[in-house]
Amino acid sequence: MSAEGFARTPEPPYYAVIFTSQRSGADPEGYAEAAEAMVALAAQQPGHLGVESVRGADGVGITVSYWRSENDILAWKHHVEHAAIRARGRRDWYTRYITRVAKVERAYDWLLKSP
């Protein structure tokens, strides 16, 4: 993720994995460390383009990771460490989550320029 919080993605097409989750508590033990480790590990995977993530006070979070191909997404899904953290998430950290995969066909960017 860039310093501004926006992923630096190439011109489309590419893919987005949208992970929407409801945490089981305000700050579940080990969650922050695991989330940070997964972001770092994902960044090392072939085809990873970036990530953006937000979480509201109600515990609902949305993380969007960007990938070059569907094969790269499947490789990440089946990565051993990622699978282990996913299992822990089901057991300890989430009451619900939904994962959606979408192909990005177009992307638009706008930035307010300082005078």
MOPAC internal coordinates of N, CA, C and O (Angstrom, degrees):
PM7 1SCF
backbone

  N    0.0000 0     0.00 0     0.00 0    0    0    0
  C    1.4360 1     0.00 0     0.00 0    1    0    0
  C    1.5212 1   108.34 1     0.00 0    2    1    0
  O    1.2310 1   120.99 1   -37.21 1    3    2    1
  N    1.3012 1   115.72 1   142.79 1    3    2    1
  C    1.4569 1   119.29 1   179.37 1    5    3    2
  C    1.5310 1   109.94 1   -78.85 1    6    5    3
  O    1.2310 1   121.02 1    -8.06 1    7    6    5
  N    1.3032 1   115.66 1   171.94 1    7    6    5
  C    1.4625 1   121.20 1  -179.12 1    9    7    6
  C    1.5252 1   111.81 1   -60.77 1   10    9    7
  O    1.2310 1   119.46 1   151.19 1   11   10    9
  N    1.3164 1   118.64 1   -28.81 1   11   10    9
  C    1.4623 1   121.86 1  -179.39 1   13   11   10
  C    1.5190 1   112.40 1   -81.23 1   14   13   11
  O    1.2310 1   119.36 1   174.17 1   15   14   13
  N    1.3252 1   118.82 1    -5.83 1   15   14   13
  C    1.4592 1   121.32 1  -178.91 1   17   15   14
  C    1.5158 1   114.62 1    90.65 1   18   17   15
  O    1.2310 1   120.67 1  -178.99 1   19   18   17
  N    1.3341 1   116.33 1     1.01 1   19   18   17
  C    1.4543 1   120.66 1   179.10 1   21   19   18
  C    1.5226 1   109.61 1  -104.76 1   22   21   19
  O    1.2310 1   120.57 1   -43.34 1   23   22   21
  N    1.3231 1   116.52 1   136.66 1   23   22   21
  C    1.4608 1   119.94 1   175.19 1   25   23   22
  C    1.5263 1   108.76 1   -69.19 1   26   25   23
  O    1.2310 1   121.28 1   -35.28 1   27   26   25
  N    1.3077 1   115.15 1   144.72 1   27   26   25
  C    1.4654 1   120.58 1   176.24 1   29   27   26
  C    1.5234 1   107.50 1   -96.41 1   30   29   27
  O    1.2310 1   121.19 1   -80.67 1   31   30   29
  N    1.3101 1   115.33 1    99.33 1   31   30   29
  C    1.4568 1   120.96 1  -176.14 1   33   31   30
  C    1.5243 1   110.66 1  -104.03 1   34   33   31
  O    1.2310 1   120.56 1   -24.87 1   35   34   33
  N    1.3350 1   116.54 1   155.13 1   35   34   33
  C    1.4688 1   119.65 1   177.93 1   37   35   34
  C    1.5324 1   110.00 1   -78.80 1   38   37   35
  O    1.2310 1   121.06 1     0.37 1   39   38   37
  N    1.3061 1   115.57 1  -179.63 1   39   38   37
  C    1.4602 1   120.08 1   172.33 1   41   39   38
  C    1.5299 1   108.40 1   -61.89 1   42   41   39
  O    1.2310 1   119.48 1   -39.63 1   43   42   41
  N    1.3383 1   118.59 1   140.37 1   43   42   41
  C    1.4648 1   121.25 1   177.18 1   45   43   42
  C    1.5181 1   110.53 1   -63.44 1   46   45   43
  O    1.2310 1   120.03 1   -19.77 1   47   46   45
  N    1.3202 1   117.55 1   160.23 1   47   46   45
  C    1.4618 1   125.76 1    10.72 1   49   47   46
  C    1.5258 1   113.02 1   -89.04 1   50   49   47
  O    1.2310 1   121.81 1   -27.75 1   51   50   49
  N    1.3246 1   114.13 1   152.25 1   51   50   49
  C    1.4546 1   124.23 1   170.81 1   53   51   50
  C    1.5287 1   106.05 1  -157.96 1   54   53   51
  O    1.2310 1   119.81 1     4.19 1   55   54   53
  N    1.3070 1   117.97 1  -175.81 1   55   54   53
  C    1.4586 1   120.82 1  -174.43 1   57   55   54
  C    1.5238 1   111.46 1  -120.47 1   58   57   55
  O    1.2310 1   121.45 1   -29.12 1   59   58   57
  N    1.3251 1   114.83 1   150.88 1   59   58   57
  C    1.4590 1   121.87 1   176.41 1   61   59   58
  C    1.5249 1   108.58 1  -122.63 1   62   61   59
  O    1.2310 1   120.78 1   -47.15 1   63   62   61
  N    1.3244 1   116.11 1   132.85 1   63   62   61
  C    1.4602 1   122.10 1   171.34 1   65   63   62
  C    1.5230 1   105.60 1  -107.22 1   66   65   63
  O    1.2310 1   121.07 1   -62.80 1   67   66   65
  N    1.3268 1   115.56 1   117.20 1   67   66   65
  C    1.4531 1   122.27 1  -176.23 1   69   67   66
  C    1.5259 1   108.15 1  -105.61 1   70   69   67
  O    1.2310 1   121.21 1   -65.29 1   71   70   69
  N    1.3332 1   115.28 1   114.71 1   71   70   69
  C    1.4593 1   122.38 1  -176.61 1   73   71   70
  C    1.5278 1   107.88 1  -111.82 1   74   73   71
  O    1.2310 1   120.77 1   -72.31 1   75   74   73
  N    1.3291 1   116.12 1   107.69 1   75   74   73
  C    1.4593 1   122.14 1   178.65 1   77   75   74
  C    1.5191 1   107.18 1  -105.46 1   78   77   75
  O    1.2310 1   120.52 1   -51.18 1   79   78   77
  N    1.3396 1   116.62 1   128.82 1   79   78   77
  C    1.4646 1   119.61 1  -174.18 1   81   79   78
  C    1.5151 1   112.23 1  -138.59 1   82   81   79
  O    1.2310 1   121.77 1   -26.27 1   83   82   81
  N    1.3332 1   114.21 1   153.73 1   83   82   81
  C    1.4585 1   122.46 1   171.64 1   85   83   82
  C    1.5110 1   106.97 1  -116.25 1   86   85   83
  O    1.2310 1   120.30 1   -64.62 1   87   86   85
  N    1.3240 1   117.03 1   115.38 1   87   86   85
  C    1.4615 1   120.18 1   179.45 1   89   87   86
  C    1.5167 1   110.36 1   -75.42 1   90   89   87
  O    1.2310 1   121.54 1   -27.92 1   91   90   89
  N    1.3210 1   114.67 1   152.08 1   91   90   89
  C    1.4592 1   121.08 1  -177.72 1   93   91   90
  C    1.5218 1   113.12 1   -81.91 1   94   93   91
  O    1.2310 1   119.85 1   166.04 1   95   94   93
  N    1.3141 1   117.90 1   -13.96 1   95   94   93
  C    1.4613 1   121.56 1   178.81 1   97   95   94
  C    1.5032 1   110.66 1  -155.61 1   98   97   95
  O    1.2310 1   120.91 1    -8.56 1   99   98   97
  N    1.3333 1   115.87 1   171.44 1   99   98   97
  C    1.4593 1   120.88 1  -176.79 1  101   99   98
  C    1.5239 1   112.50 1   -61.56 1  102  101   99
  O    1.2310 1   120.11 1   136.15 1  103  102  101
  N    1.3212 1   117.40 1   -43.85 1  103  102  101
  C    1.4625 1   121.48 1  -178.69 1  105  103  102
  C    1.5259 1   108.78 1  -149.03 1  106  105  103
  O    1.2310 1   120.18 1  -105.81 1  107  106  105
  N    1.3345 1   117.26 1    74.19 1  107  106  105
  C    1.4662 1   120.00 1  -176.32 1  109  107  106
  C    1.5328 1   112.10 1   -59.14 1  110  109  107
  O    1.2310 1   121.17 1   -38.35 1  111  110  109
  N    1.3106 1   115.36 1   141.65 1  111  110  109
  C    1.4645 1   121.12 1  -177.69 1  113  111  110
  C    1.5213 1   111.67 1   -58.05 1  114  113  111
  O    1.2310 1   121.08 1   -52.10 1  115  114  113
  N    1.3182 1   115.55 1   127.90 1  115  114  113
  C    1.4582 1   122.33 1   176.78 1  117  115  114
  C    1.5108 1   114.95 1    83.78 1  118  117  115
  O    1.2310 1   120.23 1   172.57 1  119  118  117
  N    1.3290 1   117.17 1    -7.43 1  119  118  117
  C    1.4663 1   120.25 1  -174.99 1  121  119  118
  C    1.5262 1   112.50 1   -64.67 1  122  121  119
  O    1.2310 1   120.45 1   128.27 1  123  122  121
  N    1.3325 1   116.74 1   -51.73 1  123  122  121
  C    1.4670 1   120.17 1  -175.99 1  125  123  122
  C    1.5177 1   111.57 1   -59.14 1  126  125  123
  O    1.2310 1   120.54 1   137.64 1  127  126  125
  N    1.3170 1   116.58 1   -42.36 1  127  126  125
  C    1.4657 1   120.75 1   179.93 1  129  127  126
  C    1.5259 1   111.07 1   -65.10 1  130  129  127
  O    1.2310 1   120.61 1   137.04 1  131  130  129
  N    1.3261 1   116.44 1   -42.96 1  131  130  129
  C    1.4667 1   120.46 1  -179.78 1  133  131  130
  C    1.5235 1   110.75 1   -66.30 1  134  133  131
  O    1.2310 1   120.35 1   138.21 1  135  134  133
  N    1.3297 1   116.93 1   -41.79 1  135  134  133
  C    1.4627 1   120.03 1   179.95 1  137  135  134
  C    1.5300 1   110.54 1   -62.57 1  138  137  135
  O    1.2310 1   120.77 1   136.18 1  139  138  137
  N    1.3166 1   116.14 1   -43.82 1  139  138  137
  C    1.4612 1   120.70 1   178.30 1  141  139  138
  C    1.5310 1   111.17 1   -62.68 1  142  141  139
  O    1.2310 1   120.75 1   138.20 1  143  142  141
  N    1.3212 1   116.18 1   -41.80 1  143  142  141
  C    1.4691 1   120.75 1   179.37 1  145  143  142
  C    1.5288 1   111.28 1   -64.69 1  146  145  143
  O    1.2310 1   120.14 1   141.45 1  147  146  145
  N    1.3368 1   117.33 1   -38.55 1  147  146  145
  C    1.4640 1   120.48 1  -179.73 1  149  147  146
  C    1.5221 1   111.27 1   -69.23 1  150  149  147
  O    1.2310 1   120.05 1   141.85 1  151  150  149
  N    1.3288 1   117.50 1   -38.15 1  151  150  149
  C    1.4698 1   120.23 1   176.74 1  153  151  150
  C    1.5289 1   109.58 1   -61.99 1  154  153  151
  O    1.2310 1   120.68 1   135.68 1  155  154  153
  N    1.3304 1   116.30 1   -44.32 1  155  154  153
  C    1.4742 1   120.38 1   179.88 1  157  155  154
  C    1.5229 1   110.99 1   -66.01 1  158  157  155
  O    1.2310 1   120.07 1   138.39 1  159  158  157
  N    1.3327 1   117.48 1   -41.61 1  159  158  157
  C    1.4641 1   120.92 1  -179.76 1  161  159  158
  C    1.5266 1   110.88 1   -67.52 1  162  161  159
  O    1.2310 1   120.20 1   137.55 1  163  162  161
  N    1.3163 1   117.23 1   -42.45 1  163  162  161
  C    1.4707 1   120.65 1   178.92 1  165  163  162
  C    1.5245 1   110.39 1   -59.68 1  166  165  163
  O    1.2310 1   120.54 1   140.18 1  167  166  165
  N    1.3269 1   116.57 1   -39.82 1  167  166  165
  C    1.4625 1   120.97 1  -178.95 1  169  167  166
  C    1.5220 1   112.63 1   -61.64 1  170  169  167
  O    1.2310 1   119.99 1   158.56 1  171  170  169
  N    1.3295 1   117.63 1   -21.44 1  171  170  169
  C    1.4661 1   122.32 1   179.80 1  173  171  170
  C    1.5288 1   112.76 1   -88.58 1  174  173  171
  O    1.2310 1   120.30 1   173.60 1  175  174  173
  N    1.3403 1   117.03 1    -6.40 1  175  174  173
  C    1.4564 1   120.45 1  -174.69 1  177  175  174
  C    1.5220 1   111.61 1   -84.30 1  178  177  175
  O    1.2310 1   120.59 1   -34.78 1  179  178  177
  N    1.3299 1   116.48 1   145.22 1  179  178  177
  C    1.4650 1   120.03 1   176.47 1  181  179  178
  C    1.5277 1   110.70 1   -56.96 1  182  181  179
  O    1.2310 1   120.83 1   -46.26 1  183  182  181
  N    1.3119 1   116.01 1   133.74 1  183  182  181
  C    1.4574 1   121.27 1   175.71 1  185  183  182
  C    1.5101 1   115.44 1    86.22 1  186  185  183
  O    1.2310 1   119.70 1   175.50 1  187  186  185
  N    1.3193 1   118.17 1    -4.50 1  187  186  185
  C    1.4710 1   120.14 1   178.47 1  189  187  186
  C    1.5186 1   109.09 1   -72.56 1  190  189  187
  O    1.2310 1   120.80 1   -48.55 1  191  190  189
  N    1.3376 1   116.08 1   131.45 1  191  190  189
  C    1.4618 1   120.81 1  -176.74 1  193  191  190
  C    1.5238 1   113.83 1  -111.21 1  194  193  191
  O    1.2310 1   120.25 1   158.34 1  195  194  193
  N    1.3205 1   117.12 1   -21.66 1  195  194  193
  C    1.4564 1   119.59 1  -179.12 1  197  195  194
  C    1.5179 1   111.25 1   157.04 1  198  197  195
  O    1.2310 1   121.36 1    -2.58 1  199  198  197
  N    1.3443 1   115.00 1   177.42 1  199  198  197
  C    1.4636 1   121.06 1  -178.78 1  201  199  198
  C    1.5189 1   109.54 1  -150.68 1  202  201  199
  O    1.2310 1   121.28 1   -32.41 1  203  202  201
  N    1.3230 1   115.16 1   147.59 1  203  202  201
  C    1.4648 1   123.14 1   173.09 1  205  203  202
  C    1.5175 1   106.80 1  -133.90 1  206  205  203
  O    1.2310 1   120.43 1   -39.52 1  207  206  205
  N    1.3409 1   116.79 1   140.48 1  207  206  205
  C    1.4599 1   118.81 1  -175.26 1  209  207  206
  C    1.5216 1   111.10 1  -149.43 1  210  209  207
  O    1.2310 1   120.85 1   -40.80 1  211  210  209
  N    1.3276 1   115.98 1   139.20 1  211  210  209
  C    1.4673 1   122.30 1   175.35 1  213  211  210
  C    1.5260 1   108.37 1  -140.73 1  214  213  211
  O    1.2310 1   121.06 1   -27.75 1  215  214  213
  N    1.3402 1   115.58 1   152.25 1  215  214  213
  C    1.4579 1   121.10 1   175.75 1  217  215  214
  C    1.5121 1   107.85 1  -141.41 1  218  217  215
  O    1.2310 1   120.77 1   -47.69 1  219  218  217
  N    1.3260 1   116.13 1   132.31 1  219  218  217
  C    1.4526 1   121.77 1   179.44 1  221  219  218
  C    1.5199 1   111.79 1   -88.61 1  222  221  219
  O    1.2310 1   121.41 1   -10.80 1  223  222  221
  N    1.3069 1   114.90 1   169.20 1  223  222  221
  C    1.4611 1   121.38 1   179.91 1  225  223  222
  C    1.5276 1   111.76 1   -62.94 1  226  225  223
  O    1.2310 1   120.07 1   157.19 1  227  226  225
  N    1.3252 1   117.47 1   -22.81 1  227  226  225
  C    1.4663 1   121.24 1   179.80 1  229  227  226
  C    1.5265 1   112.89 1   -81.72 1  230  229  227
  O    1.2310 1   120.31 1  -178.64 1  231  230  229
  N    1.3404 1   117.01 1     1.36 1  231  230  229
  C    1.4607 1   121.30 1   178.96 1  233  231  230
  C    1.5150 1   114.94 1    88.96 1  234  233  231
  O    1.2310 1   119.99 1   175.88 1  235  234  233
  N    1.3357 1   117.62 1    -4.12 1  235  234  233
  C    1.4645 1   120.41 1   177.84 1  237  235  234
  C    1.5236 1   107.89 1   -82.32 1  238  237  235
  O    1.2310 1   121.04 1   -50.54 1  239  238  237
  N    1.3282 1   115.61 1   129.46 1  239  238  237
  C    1.4476 1   121.19 1   179.47 1  241  239  238
  C    1.5095 1   112.03 1  -127.40 1  242  241  239
  O    1.2310 1   121.08 1   -26.37 1  243  242  241
  N    1.3069 1   115.53 1   153.63 1  243  242  241
  C    1.4638 1   121.63 1   174.77 1  245  243  242
  C    1.5164 1   107.57 1  -131.90 1  246  245  243
  O    1.2310 1   121.27 1   -56.59 1  247  246  245
  N    1.3190 1   115.18 1   123.41 1  247  246  245
  C    1.4550 1   121.88 1   174.68 1  249  247  246
  C    1.5182 1   107.55 1  -120.79 1  250  249  247
  O    1.2310 1   121.03 1   -52.09 1  251  250  249
  N    1.3125 1   115.64 1   127.91 1  251  250  249
  C    1.4580 1   121.15 1   177.61 1  253  251  250
  C    1.5189 1   107.25 1  -115.82 1  254  253  251
  O    1.2310 1   121.05 1   -60.16 1  255  254  253
  N    1.3283 1   115.61 1   119.84 1  255  254  253
  C    1.4610 1   119.30 1   173.83 1  257  255  254
  C    1.5232 1   108.12 1  -109.39 1  258  257  255
  O    1.2310 1   121.24 1   -35.39 1  259  258  257
  N    1.3191 1   115.24 1   144.61 1  259  258  257
  C    1.4571 1   121.62 1  -175.17 1  261  259  258
  C    1.5171 1   109.50 1  -112.59 1  262  261  259
  O    1.2310 1   121.39 1   -40.99 1  263  262  261
  N    1.3428 1   114.95 1   139.01 1  263  262  261
  C    1.4622 1   121.65 1  -173.54 1  265  263  262
  C    1.5218 1   110.14 1  -138.33 1  266  265  263
  O    1.2310 1   121.35 1   -29.44 1  267  266  265
  N    1.3230 1   115.02 1   150.56 1  267  266  265
  C    1.4616 1   121.25 1  -179.83 1  269  267  266
  C    1.5355 1   112.27 1   -70.73 1  270  269  267
  O    1.2310 1   120.03 1   144.54 1  271  270  269
  N    1.3571 1   117.55 1   -35.46 1  271  270  269
  C    1.4696 1   119.57 1  -175.62 1  273  271  270
  C    1.5240 1   111.60 1  -148.32 1  274  273  271
  O    1.2310 1   121.20 1   -16.10 1  275  274  273
  N    1.3233 1   115.31 1   163.90 1  275  274  273
  C    1.4671 1   120.69 1   175.42 1  277  275  274
  C    1.5248 1   111.01 1   -65.02 1  278  277  275
  O    1.2310 1   120.05 1   145.79 1  279  278  277
  N    1.3297 1   117.50 1   -34.21 1  279  278  277
  C    1.4666 1   119.86 1   177.40 1  281  279  278
  C    1.5226 1   111.58 1   -63.46 1  282  281  279
  O    1.2310 1   120.33 1   142.13 1  283  282  281
  N    1.3288 1   116.97 1   -37.87 1  283  282  281
  C    1.4699 1   120.41 1   176.48 1  285  283  282
  C    1.5287 1   110.63 1   -63.74 1  286  285  283
  O    1.2310 1   120.60 1   140.35 1  287  286  285
  N    1.3287 1   116.47 1   -39.65 1  287  286  285
  C    1.4699 1   120.94 1   177.71 1  289  287  286
  C    1.5232 1   110.56 1   -63.00 1  290  289  287
  O    1.2310 1   120.12 1   134.33 1  291  290  289
  N    1.3144 1   117.37 1   -45.67 1  291  290  289
  C    1.4738 1   120.48 1   179.75 1  293  291  290
  C    1.5185 1   111.62 1   -64.22 1  294  293  291
  O    1.2310 1   120.31 1   142.05 1  295  294  293
  N    1.3135 1   117.01 1   -37.95 1  295  294  293
  C    1.4690 1   119.59 1   177.47 1  297  295  294
  C    1.5239 1   110.04 1   -62.57 1  298  297  295
  O    1.2310 1   120.15 1   138.49 1  299  298  297
  N    1.3312 1   117.31 1   -41.51 1  299  298  297
  C    1.4676 1   120.80 1   177.80 1  301  299  298
  C    1.5303 1   110.73 1   -65.49 1  302  301  299
  O    1.2310 1   120.85 1   137.66 1  303  302  301
  N    1.3165 1   115.98 1   -42.34 1  303  302  301
  C    1.4721 1   119.77 1   179.30 1  305  303  302
  C    1.5270 1   110.64 1   -56.84 1  306  305  303
  O    1.2310 1   120.20 1   140.98 1  307  306  305
  N    1.3136 1   117.21 1   -39.02 1  307  306  305
  C    1.4618 1   121.65 1  -175.13 1  309  307  306
  C    1.5309 1   113.26 1   -94.22 1  310  309  307
  O    1.2310 1   119.71 1  -178.49 1  311  310  309
  N    1.3211 1   118.15 1     1.51 1  311  310  309
  C    1.4625 1   120.75 1   177.14 1  313  311  310
  C    1.5304 1   108.39 1   -59.47 1  314  313  311
  O    1.2310 1   120.05 1   -46.16 1  315  314  313
  N    1.3141 1   117.51 1   133.84 1  315  314  313
  C    1.4629 1   122.78 1  -172.83 1  317  315  314
  C    1.5264 1   112.60 1   -57.58 1  318  317  315
  O    1.2310 1   119.90 1   132.17 1  319  318  317
  N    1.3195 1   117.79 1   -47.83 1  319  318  317
  C    1.4696 1   120.25 1  -178.38 1  321  319  318
  C    1.5224 1   111.36 1   -67.82 1  322  321  319
  O    1.2310 1   120.47 1   141.93 1  323  322  321
  N    1.3175 1   116.70 1   -38.07 1  323  322  321
  C    1.4601 1   120.57 1   178.13 1  325  323  322
  C    1.5285 1   110.12 1   -64.83 1  326  325  323
  O    1.2310 1   120.09 1   136.90 1  327  326  325
  N    1.3166 1   117.44 1   -43.10 1  327  326  325
  C    1.4659 1   121.20 1   178.78 1  329  327  326
  C    1.5261 1   111.52 1   -62.04 1  330  329  327
  O    1.2310 1   120.23 1   141.29 1  331  330  329
  N    1.3251 1   117.17 1   -38.71 1  331  330  329
  C    1.4649 1   121.03 1   179.25 1  333  331  330
  C    1.5301 1   110.92 1   -66.37 1  334  333  331
  O    1.2310 1   120.09 1   137.63 1  335  334  333
  N    1.3265 1   117.43 1   -42.37 1  335  334  333
  C    1.4609 1   120.68 1   178.81 1  337  335  334
  C    1.5217 1   110.30 1   -68.19 1  338  337  335
  O    1.2310 1   120.30 1   142.91 1  339  338  337
  N    1.3297 1   117.03 1   -37.09 1  339  338  337
  C    1.4704 1   120.69 1   177.16 1  341  339  338
  C    1.5287 1   110.36 1   -60.54 1  342  341  339
  O    1.2310 1   120.41 1   137.54 1  343  342  341
  N    1.3272 1   116.83 1   -42.46 1  343  342  341
  C    1.4673 1   120.77 1   178.20 1  345  343  342
  C    1.5319 1   110.65 1   -64.13 1  346  345  343
  O    1.2310 1   120.46 1   139.37 1  347  346  345
  N    1.3222 1   116.74 1   -40.63 1  347  346  345
  C    1.4692 1   119.57 1   178.15 1  349  347  346
  C    1.5296 1   110.54 1   -65.69 1  350  349  347
  O    1.2310 1   120.63 1   142.42 1  351  350  349
  N    1.3120 1   116.39 1   -37.58 1  351  350  349
  C    1.4610 1   120.32 1   177.12 1  353  351  350
  C    1.5145 1   111.63 1   -59.40 1  354  353  351
  O    1.2310 1   120.29 1   135.47 1  355  354  353
  N    1.3160 1   117.05 1   -44.53 1  355  354  353
  C    1.4668 1   121.19 1   177.66 1  357  355  354
  C    1.5210 1   110.95 1   -61.95 1  358  357  355
  O    1.2310 1   121.06 1   141.04 1  359  358  357
  N    1.3085 1   115.58 1   -38.96 1  359  358  357
  C    1.4668 1   120.83 1  -176.15 1  361  359  358
  C    1.5244 1   112.88 1   -78.21 1  362  361  359
  O    1.2310 1   120.42 1   138.21 1  363  362  361
  N    1.3539 1   116.80 1   -41.79 1  363  362  361
  C    1.4646 1   119.67 1  -167.41 1  365  363  362
  C    1.5257 1   116.82 1  -117.35 1  366  365  363
  O    1.2310 1   118.91 1   153.39 1  367  366  365
  N    1.3223 1   119.68 1   -26.61 1  367  366  365
  C    1.4539 1   119.87 1  -165.80 1  369  367  366
  C    1.5159 1   116.60 1  -115.34 1  370  369  367
  O    1.2310 1   119.63 1   154.14 1  371  370  369
  N    1.3192 1   118.31 1   -25.86 1  371  370  369
  C    1.4606 1   120.18 1  -173.73 1  373  371  370
  C    1.5193 1   112.14 1  -118.69 1  374  373  371
  O    1.2310 1   121.56 1   -34.07 1  375  374  373
  N    1.3491 1   114.63 1   145.93 1  375  374  373
  C    1.4550 1   119.60 1   168.83 1  377  375  374
  C    1.5287 1   109.97 1   -96.65 1  378  377  375
  O    1.2310 1   120.96 1   158.47 1  379  378  377
  N    1.3268 1   115.77 1   -21.53 1  379  378  377
  C    1.4690 1   120.69 1   177.53 1  381  379  378
  C    1.5138 1   109.06 1  -164.19 1  382  381  379
  O    1.2310 1   120.95 1   -31.94 1  383  382  381
  N    1.3158 1   115.79 1   148.06 1  383  382  381
  C    1.4624 1   119.91 1   167.55 1  385  383  382
  C    1.5120 1   109.57 1  -152.32 1  386  385  383
  O    1.2310 1   121.44 1   -23.38 1  387  386  385
  N    1.3150 1   114.85 1   156.62 1  387  386  385
  C    1.4605 1   122.96 1   177.41 1  389  387  386
  C    1.5229 1   106.94 1  -131.93 1  390  389  387
  O    1.2310 1   120.59 1   -46.40 1  391  390  389
  N    1.3195 1   116.48 1   133.60 1  391  390  389
  C    1.4570 1   121.58 1   174.92 1  393  391  390
  C    1.5238 1   107.95 1  -114.16 1  394  393  391
  O    1.2310 1   121.37 1   -51.37 1  395  394  393
  N    1.3049 1   114.99 1   128.63 1  395  394  393
  C    1.4592 1   120.97 1   178.03 1  397  395  394
  C    1.5263 1   108.34 1  -123.99 1  398  397  395
  O    1.2310 1   120.69 1   -37.03 1  399  398  397
  N    1.3137 1   116.29 1   142.97 1  399  398  397
  C    1.4658 1   121.37 1   177.91 1  401  399  398
  C    1.5224 1   107.48 1  -119.96 1  402  401  399
  O    1.2310 1   120.98 1   -50.51 1  403  402  401
  N    1.3337 1   115.73 1   129.49 1  403  402  401
  C    1.4600 1   120.58 1  -177.73 1  405  403  402
  C    1.5202 1   110.23 1  -135.73 1  406  405  403
  O    1.2310 1   121.12 1   -31.89 1  407  406  405
  N    1.3082 1   115.46 1   148.11 1  407  406  405
  C    1.4581 1   120.99 1   173.32 1  409  407  406
  C    1.5198 1   108.14 1   -91.89 1  410  409  407
  O    1.2310 1   120.61 1   -54.01 1  411  410  409
  N    1.3128 1   116.43 1   125.99 1  411  410  409
  C    1.4593 1   121.95 1   178.11 1  413  411  410
  C    1.5226 1   107.74 1   -86.52 1  414  413  411
  O    1.2310 1   120.98 1   -64.70 1  415  414  413
  N    1.3157 1   115.72 1   115.30 1  415  414  413
  C    1.4668 1   121.78 1  -179.12 1  417  415  414
  C    1.5266 1   111.89 1   -94.64 1  418  417  415
  O    1.2310 1   120.96 1   146.03 1  419  418  417
  N    1.3334 1   115.78 1   -33.97 1  419  418  417
  C    1.4547 1   121.80 1  -179.09 1  421  419  418
  C    1.5177 1   108.06 1  -140.38 1  422  421  419
  O    1.2310 1   120.77 1   -29.63 1  423  422  421
  N    1.3232 1   116.13 1   150.37 1  423  422  421
  C    1.4676 1   121.84 1   174.67 1  425  423  422
  C    1.5187 1   108.27 1  -143.36 1  426  425  423
  O    1.2310 1   120.71 1   -41.57 1  427  426  425
  N    1.3194 1   116.24 1   138.43 1  427  426  425
  C    1.4589 1   122.00 1  -179.01 1  429  427  426
  C    1.5191 1   107.64 1  -123.47 1  430  429  427
  O    1.2310 1   120.25 1   -37.04 1  431  430  429
  N    1.3073 1   117.13 1   142.96 1  431  430  429
  C    1.4540 1   121.81 1  -178.21 1  433  431  430
  C    1.5191 1   108.79 1  -129.72 1  434  433  431
  O    1.2310 1   120.49 1   -41.39 1  435  434  433
  N    1.3203 1   116.66 1   138.61 1  435  434  433
  C    1.4396 1   122.26 1   176.01 1  437  435  434
  C    1.5147 1   108.02 1  -139.46 1  438  437  435
  O    1.2310 1   120.62 1   -42.79 1  439  438  437
  N    1.3119 1   116.42 1   137.21 1  439  438  437
  C    1.4650 1   121.89 1  -179.29 1  441  439  438
  C    1.5254 1   108.11 1  -138.02 1  442  441  439
  O    1.2310 1   120.80 1   -54.33 1  443  442  441
  N    1.3317 1   116.07 1   125.67 1  443  442  441
  C    1.4549 1   121.01 1   175.73 1  445  443  442
  C    1.5155 1   108.65 1   -69.32 1  446  445  443
  O    1.2310 1   120.78 1   -56.80 1  447  446  445
  N    1.2916 1   116.11 1   123.20 1  447  446  445
  C    1.4625 1   121.28 1   179.42 1  449  447  446
  C    1.5202 1   109.11 1   -88.96 1  450  449  447
  O    1.2310 1   120.42 1   -42.90 1  451  450  449
  N    1.3096 1   116.81 1   137.10 1  451  450  449
  C    1.4676 1   120.78 1   175.88 1  453  451  450
  C    1.5185 1   110.16 1   -70.53 1  454  453  451
  O    1.2310 1   120.08 1   -36.20 1  455  454  453
  N    1.3627 1   117.45 1   143.80 1  455  454  453
  C    1.4815 1   119.14 1  -179.67 1  457  455  454
  C    1.4975 1   112.15 1   -67.93 1  458  457  455
  O    1.2310 1   120.10 1   180.00 1  459  458  457

